[in-house]
Amino acid sequence: MTTGAVTAVDCKDTFLRSEDDGVHVVGLGLENMFAVAMRDAVLIAPMDRAQDVKKVVQTLEKKKVAQAVDYPRFHRPWGWYETLCLGTRFQVKRIMVKPGGVLSLQSHVHRSEHWVVVNGTARVTVGEEVKLISENQSVYIPLGEIHRMENPGKVPMYLIEVQTGSYLGEDDIQRYEDIYSRN
């Protein structure tokens, strides 16, 4: 079985997965193995040791390896996001919204955001205004403004989000509406 950017050559009872389009996993002559490649780590083990992944994480935590607690990609019901760059008063994220995906109608107390669509089309709500933003177009969301993004298309929509402000944590979200029933 394979998922993502993967090639299996002469493999049997093997699971290969790449969670990053820029990392192509190639299995050659593998049997009863699994390999999972993320942007910042790769795990390879025999299938009968899959239940021991928790042991690996505990070992990495003891060694204070960042990958044990910091994940490169955070999955949500609408898609995923990853931090590309983080400073004291700014953060740059890449966001993928699945076709039909809708982020919550929300606002932030401590940050403003600037969105640049790099692939696909976004339906963006900022205050009372709703508009379509195509590839290479952008929108600014002022601090405190109610906003939302949706993917009305049939292909994944990617955008770059630049956040600026005094606090950039994920808990700085006031949700007003959410189709996934998150509070």
C-alpha positions as CSV (number, residue, x, y, z in Angstrom):
1,M,0.0,0.0,0.0
2,T,1.3,3.5,-0.8
3,T,0.2,7.0,0.0
4,G,1.6,10.3,-1.4
5,A,4.8,10.7,-3.4
6,V,5.9,7.0,-3.4
7,T,7.3,4.4,-5.7
8,A,7.4,0.7,-4.7
9,V,9.6,-1.7,-6.8
10,D,9.3,-5.4,-6.0
11,C,7.8,-4.8,-2.5
12,K,5.5,-7.2,-0.7
13,D,3.2,-6.6,2.2
14,T,4.8,-3.1,2.6
15,F,3.3,0.3,3.5
16,L,5.1,3.4,2.1
17,R,3.8,6.9,2.9
18,S,5.2,10.4,2.1
19,E,3.5,13.3,3.8
20,D,5.5,15.9,1.9
21,D,5.3,16.3,-1.9
22,G,8.9,17.3,-1.9
23,V,10.0,14.0,-0.4
24,H,9.7,11.0,-2.7
25,V,9.8,7.6,-0.9
26,V,11.2,4.7,-2.9
27,G,11.0,1.1,-1.6
28,L,13.1,-1.5,-3.3
29,G,12.7,-5.2,-2.5
30,L,11.0,-4.6,0.8
31,E,8.9,-7.2,2.6
32,N,6.7,-6.7,5.6
33,M,8.1,-3.2,6.2
34,F,6.6,0.3,6.7
35,A,8.2,3.7,6.0
36,V,6.6,7.0,6.7
37,A,8.4,10.2,5.6
38,M,7.4,13.6,6.9
39,R,9.1,16.9,6.1
40,D,11.3,16.6,9.2
41,A,11.6,12.9,10.0
42,V,11.5,9.4,8.5
43,L,10.4,6.2,10.3
44,I,11.3,2.8,8.9
45,A,10.4,-0.4,10.7
46,P,9.2,-4.0,10.2
47,M,5.4,-4.2,10.1
48,D,5.3,-6.3,13.3
49,R,6.8,-3.4,15.2
50,A,4.2,-0.8,14.2
51,Q,2.6,-1.0,17.7
52,D,6.0,0.2,19.1
53,V,5.8,3.7,17.6
54,K,4.8,5.0,21.0
55,K,8.2,3.7,22.4
56,V,10.0,5.6,19.6
57,V,8.2,8.8,20.5
58,Q,9.1,8.3,24.2
59,T,12.7,7.8,23.4
60,L,12.8,10.9,21.2
61,E,11.1,12.9,24.0
62,K,13.8,11.8,26.5
63,K,16.5,12.9,24.0
64,K,14.7,16.2,23.6
65,V,14.3,15.7,19.9
66,A,11.9,18.4,18.6
67,Q,10.1,16.0,16.2
68,A,8.7,14.1,19.2
69,V,6.4,17.0,20.1
70,D,6.4,19.5,17.2
71,Y,4.7,18.3,14.0
72,P,5.4,19.9,10.7
73,R,1.8,19.7,9.4
74,F,-1.4,20.1,11.5
75,H,-4.4,18.3,10.0
76,R,-7.9,19.8,10.4
77,P,-11.3,18.8,9.0
78,W,-10.9,21.3,6.2
79,G,-7.3,20.4,5.2
80,W,-4.0,21.2,6.9
81,Y,-1.5,23.9,7.6
82,E,2.3,24.1,8.3
83,T,4.5,26.8,9.7
84,L,7.2,27.9,7.2
85,C,8.8,30.6,9.3
86,L,8.2,31.9,12.8
87,G,9.5,35.1,14.4
88,T,8.7,37.0,17.5
89,R,5.9,39.1,15.9
90,F,5.3,37.2,12.7
91,Q,4.5,33.8,11.3
92,V,4.3,32.5,7.7
93,K,2.1,29.4,7.0
94,R,1.3,27.3,4.0
95,I,-2.4,26.3,4.1
96,M,-4.2,23.7,2.1
97,V,-8.0,23.7,2.0
98,K,-9.7,20.6,0.5
99,P,-12.3,21.0,-2.2
100,G,-15.5,22.1,-0.3
101,G,-13.5,22.8,2.8
102,V,-14.6,25.7,5.0
103,L,-12.7,27.3,7.8
104,S,-14.7,28.7,10.7
105,L,-16.0,32.3,10.7
106,Q,-13.6,33.8,13.2
107,S,-11.6,36.7,14.4
108,H,-8.3,37.3,16.3
109,V,-7.6,39.6,19.2
110,H,-3.8,39.8,18.8
111,R,-3.0,39.4,15.1
112,S,-3.8,40.5,11.6
113,E,-3.4,38.2,8.5
114,H,-2.5,38.6,4.9
115,W,-3.5,35.7,2.5
116,V,-2.0,35.1,-0.9
117,V,-3.6,32.3,-3.0
118,V,-0.9,30.3,-4.8
119,N,-3.1,27.6,-6.3
120,G,-6.8,27.3,-6.8
121,T,-9.5,29.8,-5.8
122,A,-10.6,30.9,-2.3
123,R,-14.0,32.3,-1.4
124,V,-13.1,34.9,1.3
125,T,-15.3,36.6,3.8
126,V,-13.8,39.8,5.5
127,G,-16.4,41.6,7.5
128,E,-19.5,41.9,5.4
129,E,-17.7,41.5,2.0
130,V,-17.5,38.1,0.3
131,K,-15.3,37.7,-2.8
132,L,-13.4,35.1,-4.9
133,I,-9.6,35.3,-4.7
134,S,-7.8,33.6,-7.5
135,E,-4.2,32.5,-7.9
136,N,-1.7,35.3,-7.3
137,Q,-4.3,37.5,-5.6
138,S,-4.3,38.5,-2.0
139,V,-6.5,39.9,0.8
140,Y,-5.7,41.6,4.1
141,I,-7.5,40.8,7.3
142,P,-7.1,43.5,9.9
143,L,-6.8,42.7,13.6
144,G,-10.2,42.0,15.1
145,E,-12.0,41.6,11.7
146,I,-14.4,38.7,11.3
147,H,-13.3,36.5,8.4
148,R,-13.4,33.1,6.8
149,M,-12.0,31.2,3.8
150,E,-13.5,28.4,1.8
151,N,-12.5,26.3,-1.2
152,P,-15.4,26.4,-3.7
153,G,-13.4,24.5,-6.3
154,K,-12.8,20.9,-7.3
155,V,-9.0,20.9,-6.6
156,P,-7.1,21.6,-3.3
157,M,-6.6,25.3,-2.7
158,Y,-3.2,26.5,-1.4
159,L,-2.4,29.8,0.2
160,I,0.4,31.5,2.0
161,E,-0.7,33.3,5.2
162,V,1.4,35.9,6.8
163,Q,0.4,36.7,10.4
164,T,1.7,39.7,12.3
165,G,0.9,40.7,15.9
166,S,1.8,40.5,19.6
167,Y,0.6,36.9,20.0
168,L,0.4,34.2,17.3
169,G,-0.9,31.1,19.1
170,E,-3.6,28.9,17.7
171,D,-5.8,29.7,20.8
172,D,-6.2,33.3,19.6
173,I,-9.3,32.3,17.6
174,Q,-12.8,33.5,18.4
175,R,-15.2,31.2,16.4
176,Y,-18.6,32.5,15.4
177,E,-19.7,29.7,13.0
178,D,-18.1,26.3,12.3
179,I,-19.5,23.6,10.1
180,Y,-17.3,21.0,12.0
181,S,-18.9,21.9,15.4
182,R,-15.6,23.0,17.0
183,N,-16.0,25.5,19.9
